[in-house]
Amino acid sequence: MKILIFGIVASGKTTLAQKLSNELKVPYYEGDNIAWGFPKEKRYKRSNEEQEEIIEKINKKGNWIVEGTYRESQKVLYKYADKIIFLDTPLYIRKFRIIYRFIKQQLGIEKCNYKSDFNMLKHMFKWSNDFENKRKEYEERLMEYSDKLIWIKNSKELDGNYKVLLQTKRKI
């Protein structure tokens, strides 16, 4: 099974990807790690071609879970995915998670693949607001894949759909 988990910052993508990966025994990949390289601890933006090469390698391996935000350079994942999970977490929960994550990173409790500073914190709030401002555009893009879309707005919906995903995998 190939699962794409889509959502904006702090929507719960990584948590869900890790949980599904463990349960289904399927490798998961972070979209940020496809978009960004980390040679010798220096972060750089990969070209669209580099990202496409990485995606092709992942896709050829068989089953996968990729989580991330929408990136034009990674849109082929929508086509490859058997299921697309849209985590439509309410804005107030995302804002809380952004702050909570930042505090944990500053205390050294949580690691991250970026420089955790006030500039990044500001960007996370900006990305979250930008998503809300362009919500209609993202929703329309997702509806192109309505036959394989699972739209999750709360934890109750997540629990129900999680069980369905686990049952689907067992049938494969």
N, C-alpha and C positions, 0 to 999 in steps of 0.2 A: 504494500500500500504506500502511496506517495501522498503525503499530507502537507499542505501549505497552511501555516498559521499566520494570519494577517491581523495587524492592529497597530495602533500608534503607541508611542512610548508609554510604559507603565501600564499597559493593558493586560498583562499576564502571559504574554507570548512565551517567554523563556520558561517560566514555571510549568505551563501546560506542555510545552515541547519536551522538557526533561521527564515529566511524569509519563507522557505517552511513550517516549523512547524507552523508558525502563519497562513499562508494562508490555509493550508490543515487541520489544527486542529489535527495534529499528533505530539506526543512527539518526541523530538530529544535527542540524547545522544552523548557525545563526547568520541571518542575512547580513549583519554588520561585518562578520568575518569573511563573507564573500566580497563585500564592497571595499573592505579595508585590509591592507596588508600590514604585517607587524615584523618586518625583518629587523633583527638586532634592536628590538624594543622601540623602533621608530615607526610611528603610524603613518601610512600613506594611502591615498585614495587610488584604488585599482582602476584601470581603464575599463570601459564597457567590454572590450574584447577579452580582457583577463577575467572579468566576472563571468562572461559567457562560457569561457573555457572551464572554469571551476564548476559551473552549473552543469555543463555537459558531462563532466567526470562524475559528479554526484548522481546525475540521472542514470548513467550507464551502470552504476553499482546496483541498481534495483530499488528496493524499498528505501524511503527516506522521509524525514520530517524536516522542513525548513521553516523557520520563523523569522518574521521581519516586517518592516513597514513597506509601503509601496515604493519601488524604485523602477524607473523606466528600464534600467539596465538589467533588471531581474524579472521582467514581466513574463518571460517564457515559462517561469515556474507555474503560473496560473494555468497554462495549457497542459503542462506535464502532470499536474496534481490530479489525483483521483478524488480527493476531498480538499476543499478550501474552508478553513475555519476562520471566521471573522469575529475577533473578540472586540465587541463594541461596549467596552467598559465605560460607565458614566464618568464624566469629566471630573467630578468632585473626588472620586476614588482615585483616578489617575494622578491628580494633583497631590493628594495625600501620599501616594506611593512614590512619587518623584522626590518629595521632601524626605520621606522615611529612608529611601534608598540612599540619598545623598548623605544623610547623617550616618548611616551604617558604613558607607564608603570612607567617610572622613575619620571614623573611629577604627577603621581597619577590619571591620567585621565582614564586609562584603567586598569582593574583588570585582574589577570591571576591565573592559578592553579599551578604555579611553581615559583621558586625564580628568579625574573627578575634581572639578573646581567650580567656582561661582559662575564662570563663563559657560561651562557645560550645563550647569543647573538652569541658567537663563535660557539657553538653547532648548532644553527639554520643555520648558513652559511655552516657548515660542512655537516649537513643533506641534505641541498639543493644541495650541490655539489655531495654528495654521490648518491642522486637520479639521477642526470644528468649522472653520471658515470655508473649507473645500469639501465638507462632508458629502454634499450632494454628488459632486464629481466622483468621489471614491465609491459611493453607493452604486452609482450608475455603472462604473467600471466592474464592480463585483457582480452586478446582475447579469452581465454577459455570461457568467458561469453559474447561473442559478441552479442548474441541474446537479452541481456538485458542491454547492455552497451550504455551509452550516453557519447561521448567524446567531451569535450568542450575546445576549444582553445582560445576563445576570448569572449568579452561581447556580441557581436551580436549573436553568437551561444547560449550563455547563455540565452539571452532574448527569442529567439525562442523556445528553449527546455523548458524553464520555463513555458511558456504558454501551451505547450503540456502536461507537468506533471500535471498542474492544471486541464486541461480538462480530463485527464485520471482518476484523483481522483474523479471527479464529476460523472463519469460513474460507479464507483464501488458501 
